[in-house]
Amino acid sequence: MVHDHVHISYGVSKLGAEIPSVNLPVGCTCRKDAPCFKKCYARRGRFCFQRNRAYLQTNLELWYCDPQFFEREVTIATFRSRFFRWHSSGDIPDADYLAMMVRIAQNLTSTRFLCFTKKYELINAYIAEHGALPDNLTVVFSAWGTFQLENPYNLPVAYIRFKKESTTIPENARPCPSYCGDCVATGMSCWDLNPGESVVFHEH
């Protein structure tokens, strides 16, 4: 079987040239009741370009058709990187994908991985069954206004400061400086968030 390659994004404006990421389509990989869908930045801008939409769909199809190939491709693309971002677009499709993320982190201990997610139940179920996530895999629960967030393991949380809506944000939440390329060098980036800590982003 002849495969396309998993498309790894480099040079994303917010992340910088040194932080690769892998992305998936929004909607079909997100929770069905995702409160952010209408305002999702991944449904606008460069993500809407036909070529980019094709890359996202190809990545998802490769995962479903040959997960071992997908895992190998991401591993090869990542092993020399200090930092890696899961999903500027999309979310964790299923439990097997999450297990794959964990395996890659366990195999590439010199790389720090970051994932924002609203698949709270998926993460909670994994931790309940398998224990804590690897230290180099930081999973941050994405909050959205008053949407119910179940966080029994006290994972880090990302909040949104809306333009026209008010929401409760912890006073000690780290403000996002907008550019990860510089922030990762400070030791105070999202990759460094500990249990109970939080970050706040301005609405895109």
N, C-alpha and C positions, 0 to 999 in steps of 0.2 A: 504494500500500500504506500503510495507517494503522499507525503505530508506537506502541507504548508508549515512554516515555522511559527511558533508562538511569537507574537509581536511584543517586544519589550520597548517601552518608551524611554528615551533619553532626552535630556535637555528641556524637560517641561519647565515652563517659565517660573512657576512657584518652587519647584523642587531643585532646579539647577542641574547642570550637566553631569554632576558626579553621583546623582541619586536616580537609579533606574526604577521603573515601576511597571507593573503589569495591570491591564485594565480589562473590564468586562462591560457588556451592555447594561444600561440602567433599565429598571422596570422588571424584566424577566428574572434578574438575579436578586432584586430587592424584596423586602417583605411586602406582602400584598397591601397592607394598611400603612405603608410608609407615608408619614405626614409631610415629607419634604419633596414629594414627587413634582408638584407643580412649580416649585421654585428651584429645582435641582440645577446646579450650574453645568452638570454633565449632559444636560439636554439642550445646551446652548453653545455658541462659539465654535471652537475648533472641533469639539466632539460631534458636531452636526455635519462636518465635511464627509462626503460620501466615502472617501478613502479611509478615514478614521472609523466611521461606522462599520466598514467592512473588516477592519482589523479587530475591532471589539467582538464582532460576531464570529470571526474565525477563531479567536482565542477560546470563546465559549464552546464552539463546536469541537475544537481539538480536545478540550477537557472532557467532554462527554464521550467522544469517539475513542480516545486513546489517552486515558489519564496518566499512564506511565510515561508516555512520550511528553506530555505537557509538563510533568514534574521534572523530567530530565532536562528539558529545554530551559525551564526557569532556573534550575540549579546551575546549569552551565553559564547562563547569562549573569548570574548573581555572585558566583563564588569569589570574585576579586573585588567586590564592592563592599565598602564599609557600612553603607546604609541602603535599604531597599524599602519601597512603598508598595503595599498591596492596595490596588483599587482607588485611583483618583476618580474612576468611573466604575459604577457597579458595586456589588457586594458579594459576600461569600455564598456561592450557589447552594451548597449542601454540606452535610457532615463529612463526607469523604474528602471534599476539597479542604475543609478545615484541618483534617488529619494530615493531608499533604503539606499544608502550610507548616504544621508543627514538625513534620519530618525534615523538611528543608531547613528550618531553623536549627534543629538538633544536629544536622549534618554540617551546617555552615556556621560554626560558633563564633567566627570572627566578624560576621555580618549582623547588623542590628536591623530587625524587621519591624515595620509599623503597619497597622491596619485599623482604620476606623470602620465601625459597623453598627447597624441597627438590628442585626440578627442576634439580639440578646439571648433568646432562648437557646439558639444553637451553641453559643459559647458556654452558657451556664450548664447545659447538658453535657458538653465535653468535659468541663472541669469536674462536674459531679462524678463522672465515670472514670476519668483518667488522672485527675489531679491537676496541679498548677501547670500553666503554660510555660514553655521555655523562657528563661530570663531574657533572651535576646529577641523574643517576639512580644512586642508591646501591642496589645489589643485595647483600643479605646472605644468605649461606648458613646455613640453619637446621640446626644439629647436633642430634642426639638420642642421648645415651648413646654406645654403641659402634657405632651405625649408620655404615657406611662413607661418608665424605664426600670426594669427589674435587674438589680445589680447586687445579688447576695454575696458575691465574692469581692466587692469593693474595687472593681477595676476602674482605671482612670476614665474620666468622662470629658467629652468635648461639648461645649455650649455654644449657642449662636446668639450674638447680640443683634436683634432685629432692627431694621430701620424704622418700622412703624409700630411694632408690637413690643410689649414689655414681657420679660421673663425673669425668673429668679436665677441668678448666677452667683456662685460662691465668691466672696470677696478676695480670696487668695488664688483664684483661677489665673493661670498665666495668660497674658495677652499674646496672641499670635503676632509675630513681627512681619508676617506675610511672605518672607523668603527663607525657605528651609536651608538653602545652600550655605548661608552664613550662620543660621541658628544652630545647626547640628554641631558646630565647633564650640559652642558655649557650654555644652553639658546640661542645658536647660530646655532642650527641644522636646517635641512630642515623643521622640524615640526614647527619651529619658524619663517619661512620666512614670511615677510609682503608684501602687494601689492607693486610692483615696485622693489622688491629686487630679487636677482638672486644667483645661485650657479653654480659652474663649476666642471665637472667631467672629469677625464682623460679617454680616449677611452679604453674600456676593450680589 
